[in-house]
Amino acid sequence: MAQESSAEAPTDAVVVGRIAGAWGVRGWLRVAPFNDPRDSVLTGQPRWWLRLHGRLQAMAIGEVRVHGRSLLARADGLETREQAQALEGAEVLVSRSAFPAAQAGEFYWVDLIGCAVRTSAGEPLGVVSAIEEYGAHPVLRLEAGAGAAQRLIPFVPRHILAVDLPERSIVADWPLEY
């Protein structure tokens, strides 16, 4: 892996994309961000961490451009197409603290993981283990404990009444038996 020093990744590192391959012949990377490339936090970060085959490596980023549904990135130390191609499949991580502040009523999915979900009556529904995108809207996947079935709750205002990130809690209008 072409690299900067082996600086440790921040403790709040979040996977925000993956290396989709090389672009051109001068070592540029083609990156598939996990959100709209025009809104990607990757465009403003001077350092990324790449995880490939279980190994984590810091990489200094010299330039990032939006290119259709991808990003193109020039990283220090990558000079050839072969060097860039060798990174294909690597996860791209950045510090959560580098994310811009969310707008009112908007949430970063990574912040919802681990929140306890309760009904408006205070009955526990489970803990958010994942957020999945099914086209129309995101869906919270809840783990309710050992032996209990998972719950899927649409993350829409009709069902999500309140989100309190400092308290790590979500109030949902959702029946216990569903």
BADOLO-486818 format. One record per residue (C-alpha): residue in one letter; x negated, y negated, z negated. Coordinates in Angstrom, 2 decimals. Layout:
REM residues N
(r 'A'; (X; Y; Z));
...
//
This chain:
REM residues 178
(r 'M'; (0.00; 0.00; 0.00));
(r 'A'; (-1.42; -3.39; 0.87));
(r 'Q'; (-1.50; -5.23; -2.36));
(r 'E'; (-2.22; -8.01; -4.64));
(r 'S'; (-3.44; -7.04; -8.07));
(r 'S'; (-1.60; -4.31; -9.88));
(r 'A'; (0.20; -6.86; -12.06));
(r 'E'; (2.96; -5.31; -14.11));
(r 'A'; (6.49; -5.83; -12.93));
(r 'P'; (8.60; -8.02; -15.18));
(r 'T'; (10.76; -6.17; -17.69));
(r 'D'; (13.85; -7.62; -16.01));
(r 'A'; (12.91; -6.42; -12.51));
(r 'V'; (15.89; -5.68; -10.24));
(r 'V'; (15.92; -3.79; -6.94));
(r 'V'; (17.30; -6.23; -4.35));
(r 'G'; (16.35; -4.59; -1.04));
(r 'R'; (14.15; -2.12; 0.77));
(r 'I'; (11.47; -2.20; 3.44));
(r 'A'; (13.11; -1.10; 6.69));
(r 'G'; (9.86; -0.94; 8.66));
(r 'A'; (7.37; -3.08; 10.51));
(r 'W'; (8.14; -6.04; 12.73));
(r 'G'; (5.70; -6.94; 15.47));
(r 'V'; (2.04; -5.98; 15.55));
(r 'R'; (0.56; -8.34; 12.94));
(r 'G'; (1.71; -6.67; 9.72));
(r 'W'; (5.08; -8.35; 9.20));
(r 'L'; (7.69; -6.41; 7.24));
(r 'R'; (11.34; -5.96; 8.21));
(r 'V'; (13.36; -6.03; 4.98));
(r 'A'; (16.96; -4.93; 4.42));
(r 'P'; (18.27; -7.03; 1.50));
(r 'F'; (21.23; -5.71; -0.49));
(r 'N'; (23.18; -8.91; 0.14));
(r 'D'; (23.57; -11.43; 2.94));
(r 'P'; (20.02; -12.30; 4.05));
(r 'R'; (20.88; -16.01; 4.08));
(r 'D'; (21.66; -15.76; 0.35));
(r 'S'; (18.87; -13.39; -0.63));
(r 'V'; (16.74; -14.24; -3.64));
(r 'L'; (13.84; -12.74; -1.67));
(r 'T'; (13.55; -15.85; 0.52));
(r 'G'; (12.26; -17.96; -2.34));
(r 'Q'; (9.95; -15.58; -4.18));
(r 'P'; (6.16; -15.81; -3.88));
(r 'R'; (5.72; -12.35; -5.39));
(r 'W'; (7.64; -9.13; -4.90));
(r 'W'; (7.12; -5.73; -6.47));
(r 'L'; (7.37; -2.69; -4.22));
(r 'R'; (8.18; 0.79; -5.47));
(r 'L'; (7.23; 3.61; -3.13));
(r 'H'; (6.75; 7.27; -4.10));
(r 'G'; (7.04; 6.36; -7.78));
(r 'R'; (4.26; 3.79; -7.60));
(r 'L'; (4.85; 0.10; -8.35));
(r 'Q'; (2.72; -2.58; -6.74));
(r 'A'; (2.79; -6.40; -6.78));
(r 'M'; (2.65; -8.13; -3.42));
(r 'A'; (2.05; -11.82; -2.69));
(r 'I'; (4.49; -13.08; -0.06));
(r 'G'; (3.34; -15.81; 2.29));
(r 'E'; (6.47; -16.37; 4.36));
(r 'V'; (10.03; -15.05; 4.65));
(r 'R'; (12.48; -15.69; 7.51));
(r 'V'; (16.06; -14.63; 8.11));
(r 'H'; (16.36; -12.49; 11.25));
(r 'G'; (19.92; -11.35; 11.92));
(r 'R'; (20.99; -8.99; 9.12));
(r 'S'; (17.36; -8.56; 7.99));
(r 'L'; (14.53; -10.58; 6.55));
(r 'L'; (11.06; -10.76; 8.04));
(r 'A'; (8.22; -11.17; 5.57));
(r 'R'; (4.50; -11.80; 5.87));
(r 'A'; (2.62; -10.39; 2.90));
(r 'D'; (-0.96; -11.15; 1.96));
(r 'G'; (-3.23; -8.24; 2.88));
(r 'L'; (-1.00; -6.77; 5.59));
(r 'E'; (-2.67; -7.35; 8.96));
(r 'T'; (-1.49; -4.48; 11.17));
(r 'R'; (1.75; -2.84; 12.20));
(r 'E'; (0.48; 0.45; 10.74));
(r 'Q'; (-0.07; -1.12; 7.30));
(r 'A'; (3.46; -2.54; 7.33));
(r 'Q'; (4.99; 0.69; 8.64));
(r 'A'; (3.38; 2.62; 5.78));
(r 'L'; (5.64; 0.68; 3.38));
(r 'E'; (8.88; 1.76; 5.06));
(r 'G'; (11.41; 2.91; 2.48));
(r 'A'; (9.84; 1.00; -0.42));
(r 'E'; (12.27; -0.62; -2.83));
(r 'V'; (11.79; -4.37; -3.25));
(r 'L'; (12.11; -5.74; -6.78));
(r 'V'; (12.11; -9.26; -8.19));
(r 'S'; (12.60; -10.68; -11.65));
(r 'R'; (16.24; -11.16; -12.67));
(r 'S'; (15.20; -14.54; -14.11));
(r 'A'; (14.43; -15.67; -10.53));
(r 'F'; (18.09; -15.41; -9.50));
(r 'P'; (19.91; -18.72; -9.13));
(r 'A'; (22.66; -19.40; -11.65));
(r 'A'; (25.97; -17.79; -10.70));
(r 'Q'; (28.89; -20.07; -9.92));
(r 'A'; (31.85; -20.18; -12.30));
(r 'G'; (33.86; -16.98; -11.97));
(r 'E'; (31.06; -15.20; -10.09));
(r 'F'; (28.83; -12.49; -11.52));
(r 'Y'; (25.71; -10.66; -10.50));
(r 'W'; (26.53; -6.98; -10.48));
(r 'V'; (23.38; -6.12; -12.39));
(r 'D'; (24.71; -8.22; -15.29));
(r 'L'; (27.94; -6.20; -15.47));
(r 'I'; (26.16; -2.86; -15.93));
(r 'G'; (26.45; -1.82; -19.56));
(r 'C'; (29.43; -4.04; -20.40));
(r 'A'; (32.12; -2.40; -22.54));
(r 'V'; (35.56; -2.50; -20.91));
(r 'R'; (38.70; -2.67; -23.02));
(r 'T'; (42.39; -3.11; -22.35));
(r 'S'; (44.08; -6.37; -23.38));
(r 'A'; (45.25; -4.47; -26.49));
(r 'G'; (41.61; -3.71; -27.36));
(r 'E'; (41.62; -0.01; -26.43));
(r 'P'; (38.29; 1.16; -25.00));
(r 'L'; (38.25; 2.20; -21.33));
(r 'G'; (34.53; 2.85; -20.99));
(r 'V'; (31.22; 1.22; -20.15));
(r 'V'; (30.30; -0.06; -16.68));
(r 'S'; (27.76; 2.36; -15.20));
(r 'A'; (27.86; 1.11; -11.59));
(r 'I'; (29.57; -1.30; -9.24));
(r 'E'; (30.45; 0.06; -5.84));
(r 'E'; (31.52; -1.75; -2.70));
(r 'Y'; (34.39; -0.26; -0.74));
(r 'G'; (34.95; -3.02; 1.81));
(r 'A'; (38.01; -4.78; 0.42));
(r 'H'; (36.50; -5.48; -3.01));
(r 'P'; (33.99; -4.13; -5.51));
(r 'V'; (34.99; -1.39; -7.93));
(r 'L'; (33.69; -0.91; -11.48));
(r 'R'; (32.69; 2.68; -12.28));
(r 'L'; (33.19; 3.34; -15.98));
(r 'E'; (31.72; 6.10; -18.12));
(r 'A'; (34.03; 6.89; -21.02));
(r 'G'; (31.76; 9.28; -22.93));
(r 'A'; (30.80; 12.94; -22.97));
(r 'G'; (33.41; 15.13; -21.31));
(r 'A'; (35.65; 12.22; -20.37));
(r 'A'; (36.53; 11.51; -16.76));
(r 'Q'; (35.07; 8.47; -15.06));
(r 'R'; (37.34; 5.54; -14.31));
(r 'L'; (37.30; 3.32; -11.25));
(r 'I'; (38.77; -0.16; -11.69));
(r 'P'; (38.97; -2.70; -8.85));
(r 'F'; (36.98; -5.80; -9.76));
(r 'V'; (39.74; -8.23; -8.79));
(r 'P'; (41.53; -10.91; -10.85));
(r 'R'; (44.73; -8.86; -11.01));
(r 'H'; (42.96; -6.19; -13.08));
(r 'I'; (40.00; -8.03; -14.61));
(r 'L'; (41.33; -10.55; -17.10));
(r 'A'; (38.08; -11.72; -18.71));
(r 'V'; (34.33; -11.21; -18.51));
(r 'D'; (32.14; -12.28; -21.43));
(r 'L'; (28.52; -11.62; -20.48));
(r 'P'; (26.97; -12.84; -23.76));
(r 'E'; (29.26; -10.40; -25.62));
(r 'R'; (28.74; -7.73; -22.92));
(r 'S'; (32.51; -7.16; -22.68));
(r 'I'; (35.23; -7.08; -20.05));
(r 'V'; (38.98; -7.13; -20.62));
(r 'A'; (40.99; -5.25; -18.01));
(r 'D'; (44.69; -4.84; -17.28));
(r 'W'; (44.42; -1.10; -16.74));
(r 'P'; (46.36; 1.82; -18.23));
(r 'L'; (44.50; 4.24; -20.50));
(r 'E'; (45.98; 7.27; -18.76));
(r 'Y'; (44.77; 6.25; -15.30));
//
